[in-house]
Amino acid sequence: MELKKLKVKKILKARVTLYIVPIKIMDDNKPIEQKKTRVAKIVVDRSLCIGAASCIAVAPGVFELDGENKAVVYSDKGADDETILLAAQSCPTQAILLFDEEGNQIFP
């Protein structure tokens, strides 16, 4: 998918970049709903985790740091799937792997 980049004039001395993301349109001009993928399994790759704790900031009900300051999953039911995905995306080293119900890796 190609993103179009628009530059917007400075507002209050801040540079803003907008991205226009195309969506698929059906014949009756209604957007196609994307199927939400359920997160069935969360894995933290301890060799990649640096203990930045961004996952904990996003989903404190799911992740915690252990004695080695590495993230661990203590409750996979501690947040909704969207929040869990945001937590995984916040990891600077992409140490959080997410899998769907069929075992397919959905992130990263």
NUVEX-982062 format. One line per field, with one value per atom (N, C-alpha, C, O, CB): residue in one letter; atom name; x, y, z; residue number from 1. Coordinates in steps of 0.02 Angstrom, whole numbers. Glycine has a CB too. Layout:
# NUVEX-982062
res = c(A / ...)
atom = c(CA / ...)
x = c(X / ...)
y = c(Y / ...)
z = c(Z / ...)
n = c(NUM / ...)
This chain:
# NUVEX-982062
res = c(M / M / M / M / M / E / E / E / E / E / L / L / L / L / L / K / K / K / K / K / K / K / K / K / K / L / L / L / L / L / K / K / K / K / K / V / V / V / V / V / K / K / K / K / K / K / K / K / K / K / I / I / I / I / I / L / L / L / L / L / K / K / K / K / K / A / A / A / A / A / R / R / R / R / R / V / V / V / V / V / T / T / T / T / T / L / L / L / L / L / Y / Y / Y / Y / Y / I / I / I / I / I / V / V / V / V / V / P / P / P / P / P / I / I / I / I / I / K / K / K / K / K / I / I / I / I / I / M / M / M / M / M / D / D / D / D / D / D / D / D / D / D / N / N / N / N / N / K / K / K / K / K / P / P / P / P / P / I / I / I / I / I / E / E / E / E / E / Q / Q / Q / Q / Q / K / K / K / K / K / K / K / K / K / K / T / T / T / T / T / R / R / R / R / R / V / V / V / V / V / A / A / A / A / A / K / K / K / K / K / I / I / I / I / I / V / V / V / V / V / V / V / V / V / V / D / D / D / D / D / R / R / R / R / R / S / S / S / S / S / L / L / L / L / L / C / C / C / C / C / I / I / I / I / I / G / G / G / G / G / A / A / A / A / A / A / A / A / A / A / S / S / S / S / S / C / C / C / C / C / I / I / I / I / I / A / A / A / A / A / V / V / V / V / V / A / A / A / A / A / P / P / P / P / P / G / G / G / G / G / V / V / V / V / V / F / F / F / F / F / E / E / E / E / E / L / L / L / L / L / D / D / D / D / D / G / G / G / G / G / E / E / E / E / E / N / N / N / N / N / K / K / K / K / K / A / A / A / A / A / V / V / V / V / V / V / V / V / V / V / Y / Y / Y / Y / Y / S / S / S / S / S / D / D / D / D / D / K / K / K / K / K / G / G / G / G / G / A / A / A / A / A / D / D / D / D / D / D / D / D / D / D / E / E / E / E / E / T / T / T / T / T / I / I / I / I / I / L / L / L / L / L / L / L / L / L / L / A / A / A / A / A / A / A / A / A / A / Q / Q / Q / Q / Q / S / S / S / S / S / C / C / C / C / C / P / P / P / P / P / T / T / T / T / T / Q / Q / Q / Q / Q / A / A / A / A / A / I / I / I / I / I / L / L / L / L / L / L / L / L / L / L / F / F / F / F / F / D / D / D / D / D / E / E / E / E / E / E / E / E / E / E / G / G / G / G / G / N / N / N / N / N / Q / Q / Q / Q / Q / I / I / I / I / I / F / F / F / F / F / P / P / P / P / P)
atom = c(N / CA / C / O / CB / N / CA / C / O / CB / N / CA / C / O / CB / N / CA / C / O / CB / N / CA / C / O / CB / N / CA / C / O / CB / N / CA / C / O / CB / N / CA / C / O / CB / N / CA / C / O / CB / N / CA / C / O / CB / N / CA / C / O / CB / N / CA / C / O / CB / N / CA / C / O / CB / N / CA / C / O / CB / N / CA / C / O / CB / N / CA / C / O / CB / N / CA / C / O / CB / N / CA / C / O / CB / N / CA / C / O / CB / N / CA / C / O / CB / N / CA / C / O / CB / N / CA / C / O / CB / N / CA / C / O / CB / N / CA / C / O / CB / N / CA / C / O / CB / N / CA / C / O / CB / N / CA / C / O / CB / N / CA / C / O / CB / N / CA / C / O / CB / N / CA / C / O / CB / N / CA / C / O / CB / N / CA / C / O / CB / N / CA / C / O / CB / N / CA / C / O / CB / N / CA / C / O / CB / N / CA / C / O / CB / N / CA / C / O / CB / N / CA / C / O / CB / N / CA / C / O / CB / N / CA / C / O / CB / N / CA / C / O / CB / N / CA / C / O / CB / N / CA / C / O / CB / N / CA / C / O / CB / N / CA / C / O / CB / N / CA / C / O / CB / N / CA / C / O / CB / N / CA / C / O / CB / N / CA / C / O / CB / N / CA / C / O / CB / N / CA / C / O / CB / N / CA / C / O / CB / N / CA / C / O / CB / N / CA / C / O / CB / N / CA / C / O / CB / N / CA / C / O / CB / N / CA / C / O / CB / N / CA / C / O / CB / N / CA / C / O / CB / N / CA / C / O / CB / N / CA / C / O / CB / N / CA / C / O / CB / N / CA / C / O / CB / N / CA / C / O / CB / N / CA / C / O / CB / N / CA / C / O / CB / N / CA / C / O / CB / N / CA / C / O / CB / N / CA / C / O / CB / N / CA / C / O / CB / N / CA / C / O / CB / N / CA / C / O / CB / N / CA / C / O / CB / N / CA / C / O / CB / N / CA / C / O / CB / N / CA / C / O / CB / N / CA / C / O / CB / N / CA / C / O / CB / N / CA / C / O / CB / N / CA / C / O / CB / N / CA / C / O / CB / N / CA / C / O / CB / N / CA / C / O / CB / N / CA / C / O / CB / N / CA / C / O / CB / N / CA / C / O / CB / N / CA / C / O / CB / N / CA / C / O / CB / N / CA / C / O / CB / N / CA / C / O / CB / N / CA / C / O / CB / N / CA / C / O / CB / N / CA / C / O / CB / N / CA / C / O / CB / N / CA / C / O / CB / N / CA / C / O / CB / N / CA / C / O / CB / N / CA / C / O / CB / N / CA / C / O / CB / N / CA / C / O / CB / N / CA / C / O / CB / N / CA / C / O / CB / N / CA / C / O / CB / N / CA / C / O / CB / N / CA / C / O / CB / N / CA / C / O / CB / N / CA / C / O / CB / N / CA / C / O / CB)
x = c(42 / 0 / 45 / 90 / -48 / 32 / 72 / 39 / -21 / 82 / 77 / 51 / 70 / 127 / 77 / 22 / 36 / 53 / 17 / -23 / 106 / 129 / 111 / 127 / 205 / 79 / 61 / 98 / 100 / -15 / 127 / 159 / 109 / 78 / 225 / 102 / 55 / 96 / 150 / 7 / 69 / 104 / 116 / 79 / 64 / 167 / 184 / 128 / 104 / 250 / 108 / 57 / 90 / 113 / -7 / 92 / 125 / 197 / 221 / 85 / 230 / 300 / 310 / 362 / 343 / 260 / 266 / 257 / 215 / 214 / 295 / 288 / 243 / 253 / 358 / 193 / 145 / 147 / 147 / 73 / 149 / 146 / 83 / 73 / 210 / 43 / -18 / -9 / 23 / -79 / -36 / -34 / -106 / -149 / 2 / -118 / -183 / -178 / -139 / -206 / -220 / -219 / -282 / -337 / -214 / -274 / -333 / -369 / -337 / -314 / -436 / -474 / -511 / -526 / -524 / -526 / -563 / -637 / -664 / -553 / -668 / -738 / -777 / -757 / -747 / -834 / -877 / -919 / -916 / -923 / -959 / -1000 / -1050 / -1065 / -1038 / -1075 / -1123 / -1090 / -1122 / -1172 / -1024 / -985 / -979 / -968 / -1015 / -986 / -975 / -907 / -889 / -1031 / -868 / -802 / -808 / -854 / -762 / -760 / -758 / -730 / -678 / -714 / -765 / -741 / -685 / -690 / -799 / -631 / -576 / -588 / -612 / -509 / -573 / -583 / -531 / -471 / -578 / -553 / -507 / -479 / -515 / -542 / -414 / -380 / -373 / -350 / -311 / -392 / -389 / -318 / -289 / -441 / -292 / -226 / -237 / -270 / -192 / -209 / -218 / -157 / -163 / -233 / -99 / -37 / 10 / 19 / -3 / 40 / 89 / 155 / 156 / 64 / 208 / 274 / 323 / 325 / 299 / 361 / 414 / 480 / 499 / 412 / 517 / 583 / 632 / 652 / 603 / 651 / 694 / 763 / 796 / 702 / 785 / 850 / 847 / 899 / 875 / 788 / 781 / 759 / 773 / 731 / 725 / 698 / 754 / 802 / 653 / 747 / 797 / 768 / 801 / 824 / 707 / 676 / 654 / 651 / 723 / 639 / 617 / 549 / 533 / 613 / 510 / 446 / 392 / 343 / 455 / 400 / 346 / 284 / 228 / 370 / 293 / 235 / 195 / 133 / 258 / 229 / 196 / 159 / 104 / 247 / 187 / 154 / 89 / 39 / 200 / 88 / 29 / -21 / -81 / 50 / 4 / -40 / -16 / 10 / -43 / -25 / -1 / -37 / -12 / -9 / -95 / -131 / -106 / -128 / -203 / -60 / -35 / 39 / 57 / -43 / 79 / 152 / 177 / 146 / 188 / 233 / 270 / 343 / 360 / 243 / 387 / 458 / 475 / 449 / 501 / 518 / 539 / 602 / 621 / 552 / 634 / 693 / 753 / 798 / 713 / 753 / 807 / 790 / 825 / 823 / 735 / 709 / 694 / 708 / 759 / 666 / 642 / 566 / 539 / 675 / 532 / 460 / 437 / 467 / 431 / 385 / 352 / 277 / 251 / 371 / 242 / 169 / 144 / 159 / 140 / 105 / 77 / 2 / -27 / 93 / -30 / -101 / -118 / -121 / -146 / -128 / -145 / -216 / -237 / -135 / -254 / -322 / -326 / -381 / -370 / -269 / -267 / -283 / -285 / -201 / -295 / -313 / -346 / -343 / -250 / -378 / -409 / -355 / -298 / -464 / -374 / -326 / -294 / -234 / -359 / -332 / -304 / -250 / -199 / -361 / -261 / -212 / -150 / -94 / -242 / -159 / -102 / -60 / 1 / -125 / -93 / -57 / -19 / 39 / -105 / -50 / -15 / 45 / 97 / -64 / 39 / 95 / 152 / 210 / 74 / 136 / 188 / 221 / 282 / 157 / 181 / 208 / 252 / 296 / 152 / 240 / 280 / 349 / 392 / 242 / 360 / 425 / 480 / 475 / 421 / 532 / 584 / 626 / 658 / 630 / 625 / 664 / 621 / 646 / 709 / 555 / 507 / 515 / 515 / 514 / 522 / 531 / 465 / 465 / 567 / 409 / 344 / 314 / 303 / 296 / 303 / 275 / 202 / 186 / 315 / 159 / 88 / 67 / 88 / 46 / 26 / 2 / -74 / -105 / 33 / -105 / -177 / -197 / -155 / -204 / -262 / -287 / -263 / -264 / -362 / -242 / -217 / -141 / -112 / -237 / -110 / -38 / 3 / 64 / -17 / -30 / 5 / 30 / -6 / -41 / 91 / 119 / 86 / 87 / 196 / 57 / 24 / 63 / 48 / -45 / 112 / 157 / 221 / 217 / 124 / 279 / 293 / 294 / 305 / 360)
y = c(-58 / 0 / 62 / 68 / 0 / 106 / 167 / 222 / 235 / 187 / 255 / 311 / 375 / 384 / 309 / 421 / 486 / 533 / 536 / 513 / 570 / 615 / 687 / 711 / 607 / 720 / 790 / 831 / 814 / 801 / 886 / 931 / 987 / 1014 / 960 / 1002 / 1053 / 1112 / 1103 / 1025 / 1172 / 1231 / 1227 / 1193 / 1295 / 1261 / 1261 / 1294 / 1348 / 1297 / 1260 / 1285 / 1289 / 1239 / 1240 / 1349 / 1360 / 1333 / 1304 / 1325 / 1344 / 1324 / 1249 / 1227 / 1360 / 1209 / 1136 / 1110 / 1135 / 1104 / 1061 / 1031 / 970 / 927 / 1011 / 967 / 913 / 878 / 910 / 939 / 812 / 772 / 729 / 692 / 729 / 734 / 694 / 639 / 650 / 737 / 581 / 526 / 509 / 502 / 464 / 503 / 482 / 408 / 387 / 524 / 369 / 297 / 277 / 288 / 260 / 248 / 229 / 171 / 126 / 211 / 171 / 114 / 85 / 119 / 135 / 21 / -12 / 6 / 6 / -89 / 21 / 40 / -13 / -34 / 111 / -33 / -80 / -42 / 20 / -119 / -78 / -46 / 4 / 54 / -99 / -7 / 39 / 94 / 127 / 1 / 105 / 158 / 154 / 204 / 224 / 94 / 84 / 51 / 6 / 40 / 73 / 42 / -32 / -52 / 80 / -71 / -142 / -147 / -119 / -182 / -183 / -193 / -244 / -297 / -215 / -226 / -273 / -321 / -301 / -236 / -384 / -435 / -425 / -420 / -506 / -423 / -416 / -484 / -533 / -385 / -487 / -549 / -553 / -506 / -553 / -609 / -619 / -641 / -685 / -670 / -609 / -628 / -688 / -683 / -568 / -745 / -806 / -822 / -856 / -864 / -798 / -815 / -755 / -724 / -878 / -741 / -686 / -717 / -753 / -630 / -702 / -729 / -670 / -627 / -781 / -668 / -618 / -653 / -700 / -584 / -630 / -657 / -623 / -566 / -644 / -660 / -633 / -612 / -570 / -683 / -642 / -623 / -554 / -522 / -675 / -532 / -466 / -412 / -353 / -470 / -432 / -383 / -345 / -375 / -419 / -278 / -237 / -204 / -162 / -183 / -222 / -195 / -123 / -87 / -201 / -100 / -30 / -18 / 39 / -13 / -69 / -68 / -28 / -9 / -41 / -15 / 19 / -24 / 2 / 38 / -90 / -135 / -129 / -134 / -207 / -118 / -112 / -45 / -41 / -117 / 6 / 71 / 68 / 100 / 125 / 28 / 23 / -29 / -16 / 3 / -86 / -139 / -166 / -222 / -197 / -127 / -148 / -210 / -243 / -92 / -225 / -285 / -348 / -403 / -277 / -343 / -401 / -415 / -473 / -390 / -364 / -372 / -347 / -304 / -336 / -375 / -350 / -366 / -406 / -382 / -334 / -349 / -400 / -397 / -284 / -448 / -498 / -474 / -416 / -566 / -517 / -500 / -479 / -445 / -557 / -499 / -481 / -419 / -402 / -539 / -385 / -326 / -343 / -304 / -270 / -401 / -423 / -428 / -449 / -491 / -411 / -415 / -488 / -530 / -377 / -501 / -567 / -555 / -503 / -609 / -605 / -603 / -634 / -691 / -640 / -595 / -624 / -634 / -670 / -581 / -603 / -615 / -599 / -541 / -573 / -650 / -637 / -612 / -594 / -701 / -611 / -585 / -515 / -490 / -633 / -484 / -420 / -359 / -304 / -412 / -367 / -311 / -339 / -399 / -268 / -295 / -317 / -326 / -304 / -266 / -358 / -374 / -312 / -312 / -414 / -259 / -197 / -168 / -144 / -146 / -168 / -142 / -186 / -160 / -138 / -252 / -297 / -284 / -284 / -371 / -274 / -258 / -193 / -188 / -255 / -142 / -78 / -87 / -56 / -27 / -128 / -141 / -174 / -156 / -185 / -223 / -257 / -209 / -210 / -317 / -166 / -116 / -65 / -35 / -82 / -54 / -4 / -29 / 10 / 17 / -93 / -122 / -100 / -113 / -200 / -67 / -42 / -96 / -83 / 2 / -157 / -211 / -265 / -316 / -243 / -254 / -302 / -371 / -422 / -307 / -370 / -432 / -467 / -524 / -418 / -435 / -464 / -492 / -455 / -412 / -557 / -592 / -609 / -632 / -656 / -597 / -612 / -663 / -660 / -548 / -711 / -764 / -767 / -753 / -832 / -786 / -794 / -864 / -904 / -779 / -878 / -942 / -1002 / -1058 / -940 / -990 / -1043 / -1052 / -1094 / -1029 / -1012 / -1017 / -974 / -979 / -1087 / -933 / -889 / -828 / -799 / -868 / -808 / -749 / -688 / -679 / -746 / -645 / -585 / -521 / -469 / -580 / -525 / -469 / -496 / -543 / -416 / -469 / -421 / -456 / -424 / -386)
z = c(0 / 0 / 0 / 42 / 61 / -45 / -51 / -11 / -19 / -125 / 31 / 70 / 35 / 13 / 142 / 31 / 3 / 60 / 110 / -39 / 52 / 105 / 87 / 33 / 116 / 134 / 124 / 175 / 234 / 130 / 154 / 201 / 216 / 171 / 174 / 279 / 302 / 327 / 355 / 357 / 319 / 342 / 417 / 454 / 325 / 439 / 510 / 549 / 533 / 523 / 601 / 647 / 715 / 742 / 648 / 743 / 808 / 807 / 856 / 864 / 750 / 742 / 748 / 772 / 792 / 728 / 730 / 659 / 622 / 780 / 640 / 575 / 581 / 624 / 545 / 539 / 541 / 474 / 421 / 557 / 474 / 414 / 417 / 465 / 406 / 366 / 362 / 311 / 259 / 344 / 324 / 277 / 257 / 300 / 307 / 193 / 169 / 154 / 112 / 106 / 189 / 180 / 142 / 167 / 248 / 83 / 45 / 79 / 107 / -27 / 75 / 99 / 40 / -9 / 156 / 44 / -10 / -3 / 52 / -8 / -59 / -60 / -100 / -154 / -91 / -71 / -106 / -157 / -161 / -57 / -197 / -248 / -219 / -252 / -286 / -159 / -130 / -90 / -49 / -86 / -102 / -71 / 5 / 38 / -88 / 33 / 104 / 113 / 74 / 136 / 162 / 171 / 191 / 226 / 225 / 167 / 185 / 255 / 271 / 134 / 297 / 366 / 366 / 336 / 413 / 400 / 405 / 462 / 516 / 415 / 450 / 501 / 556 / 542 / 470 / 618 / 674 / 690 / 697 / 735 / 698 / 714 / 790 / 822 / 680 / 817 / 889 / 908 / 877 / 912 / 961 / 987 / 1033 / 1085 / 1026 / 1013 / 1052 / 1095 / 1146 / 1005 / 1074 / 1110 / 1108 / 1056 / 1080 / 1165 / 1172 / 1195 / 1245 / 1222 / 1159 / 1177 / 1182 / 1138 / 1125 / 1236 / 1243 / 1230 / 1266 / 1314 / 1179 / 1164 / 1212 / 1203 / 1088 / 1264 / 1317 / 1291 / 1321 / 1373 / 1237 / 1210 / 1176 / 1168 / 1159 / 1157 / 1126 / 1176 / 1165 / 1070 / 1229 / 1277 / 1312 / 1337 / 1329 / 1314 / 1348 / 1411 / 1443 / 1301 / 1428 / 1489 / 1483 / 1534 / 1545 / 1423 / 1414 / 1447 / 1464 / 1339 / 1456 / 1490 / 1455 / 1486 / 1559 / 1391 / 1354 / 1350 / 1349 / 1283 / 1348 / 1347 / 1411 / 1410 / 1336 / 1466 / 1531 / 1534 / 1563 / 1589 / 1505 / 1504 / 1464 / 1482 / 1475 / 1410 / 1368 / 1395 / 1395 / 1296 / 1418 / 1442 / 1509 / 1514 / 1390 / 1562 / 1628 / 1655 / 1701 / 1677 / 1628 / 1650 / 1618 / 1636 / 1636 / 1571 / 1534 / 1550 / 1561 / 1459 / 1552 / 1558 / 1626 / 1657 / 1502 / 1647 / 1705 / 1694 / 1651 / 1771 / 1733 / 1730 / 1783 / 1839 / 1740 / 1766 / 1814 / 1850 / 1843 / 1779 / 1888 / 1926 / 1884 / 1908 / 1969 / 1821 / 1774 / 1733 / 1685 / 1728 / 1752 / 1715 / 1642 / 1597 / 1718 / 1632 / 1566 / 1571 / 1622 / 1544 / 1516 / 1515 / 1514 / 1481 / 1455 / 1551 / 1550 / 1546 / 1567 / 1613 / 1520 / 1518 / 1582 / 1597 / 1455 / 1620 / 1681 / 1675 / 1716 / 1741 / 1626 / 1614 / 1541 / 1522 / 1662 / 1501 / 1431 / 1422 / 1367 / 1389 / 1476 / 1475 / 1507 / 1520 / 1511 / 1520 / 1556 / 1514 / 1541 / 1585 / 1449 / 1405 / 1343 / 1329 / 1387 / 1305 / 1243 / 1189 / 1198 / 1219 / 1135 / 1082 / 1051 / 1035 / 1027 / 1044 / 1015 / 1060 / 1035 / 1003 / 1125 / 1173 / 1174 / 1178 / 1243 / 1170 / 1168 / 1105 / 1108 / 1170 / 1048 / 987 / 993 / 972 / 927 / 1022 / 1033 / 1078 / 1067 / 1063 / 1130 / 1175 / 1137 / 1145 / 1234 / 1095 / 1056 / 1008 / 998 / 1017 / 977 / 930 / 965 / 934 / 893 / 1029 / 1066 / 1085 / 1104 / 1128 / 1080 / 1100 / 1052 / 992 / 1102 / 1077 / 1032 / 998 / 947 / 1071 / 1025 / 996 / 964 / 941 / 1048 / 962 / 935 / 967 / 934 / 859 / 1034 / 1071 / 1086 / 1110 / 1136 / 1072 / 1087 / 1023 / 974 / 1119 / 1022 / 965 / 979 / 1034 / 948 / 931 / 939 / 887 / 829 / 932 / 908 / 865 / 867 / 919 / 885 / 811 / 810 / 832 / 852 / 739 / 829 / 853 / 812 / 836 / 852 / 750 / 707 / 712 / 678 / 634 / 755 / 763 / 716 / 715 / 756 / 676 / 630 / 667 / 709 / 572 / 653 / 684 / 654 / 593 / 677 / 696 / 671 / 686 / 657 / 700 / 730 / 742 / 772 / 811 / 788 / 757 / 703 / 637 / 585 / 715)
n = c(1 / 1 / 1 / 1 / 1 / 2 / 2 / 2 / 2 / 2 / 3 / 3 / 3 / 3 / 3 / 4 / 4 / 4 / 4 / 4 / 5 / 5 / 5 / 5 / 5 / 6 / 6 / 6 / 6 / 6 / 7 / 7 / 7 / 7 / 7 / 8 / 8 / 8 / 8 / 8 / 9 / 9 / 9 / 9 / 9 / 10 / 10 / 10 / 10 / 10 / 11 / 11 / 11 / 11 / 11 / 12 / 12 / 12 / 12 / 12 / 13 / 13 / 13 / 13 / 13 / 14 / 14 / 14 / 14 / 14 / 15 / 15 / 15 / 15 / 15 / 16 / 16 / 16 / 16 / 16 / 17 / 17 / 17 / 17 / 17 / 18 / 18 / 18 / 18 / 18 / 19 / 19 / 19 / 19 / 19 / 20 / 20 / 20 / 20 / 20 / 21 / 21 / 21 / 21 / 21 / 22 / 22 / 22 / 22 / 22 / 23 / 23 / 23 / 23 / 23 / 24 / 24 / 24 / 24 / 24 / 25 / 25 / 25 / 25 / 25 / 26 / 26 / 26 / 26 / 26 / 27 / 27 / 27 / 27 / 27 / 28 / 28 / 28 / 28 / 28 / 29 / 29 / 29 / 29 / 29 / 30 / 30 / 30 / 30 / 30 / 31 / 31 / 31 / 31 / 31 / 32 / 32 / 32 / 32 / 32 / 33 / 33 / 33 / 33 / 33 / 34 / 34 / 34 / 34 / 34 / 35 / 35 / 35 / 35 / 35 / 36 / 36 / 36 / 36 / 36 / 37 / 37 / 37 / 37 / 37 / 38 / 38 / 38 / 38 / 38 / 39 / 39 / 39 / 39 / 39 / 40 / 40 / 40 / 40 / 40 / 41 / 41 / 41 / 41 / 41 / 42 / 42 / 42 / 42 / 42 / 43 / 43 / 43 / 43 / 43 / 44 / 44 / 44 / 44 / 44 / 45 / 45 / 45 / 45 / 45 / 46 / 46 / 46 / 46 / 46 / 47 / 47 / 47 / 47 / 47 / 48 / 48 / 48 / 48 / 48 / 49 / 49 / 49 / 49 / 49 / 50 / 50 / 50 / 50 / 50 / 51 / 51 / 51 / 51 / 51 / 52 / 52 / 52 / 52 / 52 / 53 / 53 / 53 / 53 / 53 / 54 / 54 / 54 / 54 / 54 / 55 / 55 / 55 / 55 / 55 / 56 / 56 / 56 / 56 / 56 / 57 / 57 / 57 / 57 / 57 / 58 / 58 / 58 / 58 / 58 / 59 / 59 / 59 / 59 / 59 / 60 / 60 / 60 / 60 / 60 / 61 / 61 / 61 / 61 / 61 / 62 / 62 / 62 / 62 / 62 / 63 / 63 / 63 / 63 / 63 / 64 / 64 / 64 / 64 / 64 / 65 / 65 / 65 / 65 / 65 / 66 / 66 / 66 / 66 / 66 / 67 / 67 / 67 / 67 / 67 / 68 / 68 / 68 / 68 / 68 / 69 / 69 / 69 / 69 / 69 / 70 / 70 / 70 / 70 / 70 / 71 / 71 / 71 / 71 / 71 / 72 / 72 / 72 / 72 / 72 / 73 / 73 / 73 / 73 / 73 / 74 / 74 / 74 / 74 / 74 / 75 / 75 / 75 / 75 / 75 / 76 / 76 / 76 / 76 / 76 / 77 / 77 / 77 / 77 / 77 / 78 / 78 / 78 / 78 / 78 / 79 / 79 / 79 / 79 / 79 / 80 / 80 / 80 / 80 / 80 / 81 / 81 / 81 / 81 / 81 / 82 / 82 / 82 / 82 / 82 / 83 / 83 / 83 / 83 / 83 / 84 / 84 / 84 / 84 / 84 / 85 / 85 / 85 / 85 / 85 / 86 / 86 / 86 / 86 / 86 / 87 / 87 / 87 / 87 / 87 / 88 / 88 / 88 / 88 / 88 / 89 / 89 / 89 / 89 / 89 / 90 / 90 / 90 / 90 / 90 / 91 / 91 / 91 / 91 / 91 / 92 / 92 / 92 / 92 / 92 / 93 / 93 / 93 / 93 / 93 / 94 / 94 / 94 / 94 / 94 / 95 / 95 / 95 / 95 / 95 / 96 / 96 / 96 / 96 / 96 / 97 / 97 / 97 / 97 / 97 / 98 / 98 / 98 / 98 / 98 / 99 / 99 / 99 / 99 / 99 / 100 / 100 / 100 / 100 / 100 / 101 / 101 / 101 / 101 / 101 / 102 / 102 / 102 / 102 / 102 / 103 / 103 / 103 / 103 / 103 / 104 / 104 / 104 / 104 / 104 / 105 / 105 / 105 / 105 / 105 / 106 / 106 / 106 / 106 / 106 / 107 / 107 / 107 / 107 / 107 / 108 / 108 / 108 / 108 / 108)
